[in-house]
């Protein structure tokens, strides 16, 4: 079975509190984009075998796709095995939920292969044991995600909007970013109601001007290059730019394909992992 595992961006990311167990309480608007890994999954006699076109991607228990397959098999007493090949296009450690998307795709594929009677909500709950982005990745589209990622409210589809995505040549540890975030020092929070209203009206201008990610306070101060990338894209006609997740990937919305193409061409010369794509 061949399945696409789509990347996500954050149209907003707010941290509204912290639980006693140390997890941050989030309020964020997530959006699927047309950038994906290809997952080829086949039944085997036993065991879990992961392979990937990128040598730096772990293919053992550290891989979220492996964890997803293992969790599914243990939860539903699957005695057979799976062979999973990941053709990776989504950048790693980028804030685009590539690993979570792969895990969600594996859970959905295994549901289809082994337990089609299982409800989608059950798959989402299972996914939360793997990572906070996995439940959303199992749903996709445009959604408000709250709690630690498990409370998902579907929003109007904000599809077919052009964006340029730039991933600089370094990764960022999500754990470290949250560790260095001081909630009390956050001066400006996203206006989530305004952003949802803009999505309902399909108003790119209002949304792009009001996007906000509080984790930029940490990542942009450590990696000044990201501020330069954002400003460059604005100078080339972007309607708005934002860092996705904990970074370091930044994206920009355009209302004109020619401007987006010029931006893409210029960024691609310096940053290998640059993409021109759309919201879906």
C-alpha positions in Angstrom: 0.0 0.0 0.0 1.3 3.4 -1.0 0.3 6.4 1.1 1.3 10.1 1.2 2.4 11.6 4.5 1.8 15.3 4.3 3.8 18.0 6.1 2.1 20.8 8.2 2.8 24.4 8.9 1.6 26.5 11.8 -0.6 29.5 10.9 -0.3 30.3 14.6 1.2 28.8 17.7 0.4 30.0 21.2 1.5 28.6 24.6 -1.2 29.3 27.1 0.0 27.3 30.1 2.0 24.4 31.5 0.7 21.2 33.0 2.0 19.6 36.2 3.7 16.9 34.2 5.7 19.5 32.3 3.8 19.5 29.0 3.0 22.9 27.6 -0.7 23.7 26.9 -1.0 24.9 23.3 -3.4 26.7 21.1 -2.5 26.6 17.5 -3.9 26.6 14.0 -2.4 23.9 11.8 -2.5 23.6 8.0 -1.5 20.8 5.7 0.7 21.7 2.7 1.4 19.8 -0.5 4.8 18.5 0.5 4.9 14.9 1.5 6.8 11.7 2.2 5.8 8.6 0.3 5.2 5.5 2.6 5.2 2.1 1.0 3.9 -0.5 3.5 3.6 -4.2 2.9 2.6 -7.2 5.0 5.3 -9.7 6.0 5.4 -12.8 8.2 6.7 -11.1 11.3 8.7 -8.2 12.6 9.0 -4.5 11.6 11.5 -3.6 8.9 12.0 0.1 8.1 14.1 1.4 5.2 14.5 5.0 3.9 16.1 6.9 1.0 17.9 9.2 3.4 20.8 7.6 5.3 20.6 10.0 8.2 17.1 8.9 9.1 17.1 6.2 11.8 15.4 2.9 10.8 15.1 1.3 14.2 13.0 2.0 17.3 13.8 5.7 17.2 11.8 6.1 14.0 8.3 7.3 14.6 7.0 5.1 11.8 8.5 2.1 13.6 6.9 3.2 16.9 3.5 3.6 15.1 3.7 0.1 13.6 4.9 -1.4 16.9 2.1 0.3 18.9 -0.6 -0.7 16.5 0.5 -4.4 16.5 0.7 -4.5 20.3 -2.7 -2.7 20.7 -4.6 -4.9 18.3 -2.7 -8.2 18.7 -1.4 -8.3 15.1 0.9 -11.3 14.8 2.1 -10.6 11.3 4.8 -8.1 10.3 5.3 -5.1 8.1 7.9 -3.9 5.7 7.9 0.0 5.5 9.8 2.0 2.9 9.9 5.8 3.5 10.8 8.0 0.5 11.6 11.2 2.4 11.0 14.6 1.0 9.9 16.5 4.1 13.0 18.0 5.8 14.0 16.5 9.2 14.0 18.4 12.5 12.3 21.3 10.7 9.1 22.1 12.4 7.0 20.5 9.6 6.0 17.3 11.5 7.7 15.0 9.0 8.1 12.2 11.5 4.6 12.6 12.9 3.2 12.6 9.4 5.0 9.3 8.7 3.7 7.8 11.9 0.1 8.9 11.2 0.3 7.5 7.7 1.5 4.1 9.0 -1.3 4.0 11.6 -3.9 4.7 8.9 -2.4 2.2 6.5 -2.3 -0.5 9.1 -5.9 0.2 10.1 -6.9 -0.3 6.5 -4.8 -3.5 6.2 -5.6 -5.1 9.5 -8.4 -3.5 11.4 -10.8 -1.5 9.1 -13.4 -1.7 11.9 -11.4 0.6 14.2 -12.7 4.2 14.3 -10.6 7.1 13.2 -10.9 8.7 16.6 -9.2 5.6 18.1 -6.3 6.0 15.7 -5.9 9.6 16.8 -5.9 8.6 20.5 -3.3 6.0 19.7 -1.2 8.5 17.8 -1.0 10.8 20.8 1.2 8.1 22.5 3.8 8.6 19.8 3.8 12.4 19.5 1.6 15.5 20.0 1.4 16.2 16.3 0.4 12.7 15.2 -3.4 13.1 15.9 -3.5 16.2 13.8 -1.5 14.6 11.0 -4.0 11.8 11.0 -6.8 14.4 10.3 -5.0 17.0 8.1 -6.5 20.0 6.5 -7.1 23.3 8.5 -7.6 22.8 12.2 -7.4 24.4 15.6 -5.4 22.2 17.9 -5.4 22.6 21.7 -4.3 21.0 24.9 -1.1 19.1 24.0 -2.4 18.5 20.5 -5.2 16.1 21.2 -8.1 18.6 21.1 -8.8 19.1 17.3 -11.5 21.3 15.8 -11.8 21.3 12.1 -11.9 24.7 10.4 -12.9 25.9 7.0 -10.4 24.6 4.3 -7.8 27.3 3.7 -6.6 25.6 0.5 -4.9 26.6 -2.7 -2.8 29.4 -1.2 0.7 29.7 -2.6 3.7 29.5 -0.2 7.5 29.3 -0.3 9.0 27.1 2.4 12.7 27.5 3.4 14.5 25.1 5.7 18.1 26.3 6.5 20.9 23.7 6.8 20.5 23.0 10.5 17.9 21.4 12.8 16.3 22.5 15.9 15.4 20.4 19.0 11.7 21.0 19.9 12.5 19.8 23.5 15.2 22.5 23.9 13.0 25.3 22.4 10.2 24.6 24.9 12.8 24.3 27.7 14.1 27.7 26.9 10.7 29.3 26.6 9.6 31.6 29.4 5.9 31.9 29.2 5.9 35.0 31.5 8.0 36.9 29.0 5.7 36.4 26.0 4.5 39.9 25.2 2.3 39.3 22.2 0.1 36.3 21.7 -1.7 35.2 18.5 -5.2 36.6 17.9 -6.7 33.2 17.3 -10.2 34.5 16.9 -9.1 37.0 14.2 -7.2 34.2 12.4 -10.1 31.8 12.4 -12.4 34.6 11.1 -9.8 35.2 8.3 -9.8 31.5 7.4 -13.6 31.4 7.4 -13.6 34.4 4.9 -10.7 32.9 3.0 -8.9 36.2 3.5 -5.2 35.6 2.9 -4.3 39.3 3.5 -5.7 39.4 7.0 -4.3 36.0 7.9 -0.8 36.6 6.6 -0.5 39.9 8.4 -1.6 38.4 11.8 0.2 35.1 11.9 2.1 34.6 15.1 4.3 31.9 16.6 5.5 32.5 20.2 8.3 30.0 19.8 10.0 32.5 17.4 11.0 34.3 20.7 13.4 31.4 21.3 14.5 30.1 17.9 14.9 33.5 16.1 17.0 34.9 18.9 19.3 31.9 18.7 19.4 31.8 14.9 19.5 35.3 13.5 19.7 34.0 9.9 15.9 33.2 10.2 15.1 36.9 10.7 17.0 37.7 7.5 15.2 35.0 5.5 11.8 36.3 6.6 12.7 39.9 5.8 14.1 38.9 2.3 10.8 37.1 1.5 8.8 40.2 2.6 11.0 42.3 0.4 10.2 40.0 -2.5 6.5 40.5 -2.1 5.4 38.0 0.5 2.1 38.8 2.2 3.4 37.4 5.5 6.0 35.0 6.9 6.2 32.8 9.9 8.3 30.1 11.5 6.6 26.7 11.6 6.5 24.8 14.9 9.8 25.1 16.8 11.6 25.9 13.6 13.9 26.4 11.9 11.7 26.2 8.7 10.1 29.5 7.8 7.4 30.0 5.1 5.9 32.9 3.3 2.5 33.4 1.6 2.2 34.9 -1.8 -0.9 36.0 -3.8 1.1 36.0 -7.0 2.8 32.9 -8.5 5.4 34.9 -10.4 6.6 36.6 -7.2 6.6 33.3 -5.4 8.6 31.7 -8.2 11.2 34.6 -8.1 11.5 34.1 -4.3 11.8 30.3 -4.7 14.5 30.7 -7.4 16.6 33.1 -5.2 16.2 31.1 -2.0 16.9 27.7 -3.7 20.4 28.9 -4.7 21.4 29.3 -1.1 19.1 26.8 0.7 18.9 23.3 -0.8 15.6 22.5 1.1 13.5 25.2 -0.4 10.0 24.4 -1.8 7.2 26.2 -3.6 3.9 24.6 -2.7 0.3 25.2 -1.7 -2.0 24.7 1.2 -4.3 21.7 0.7 
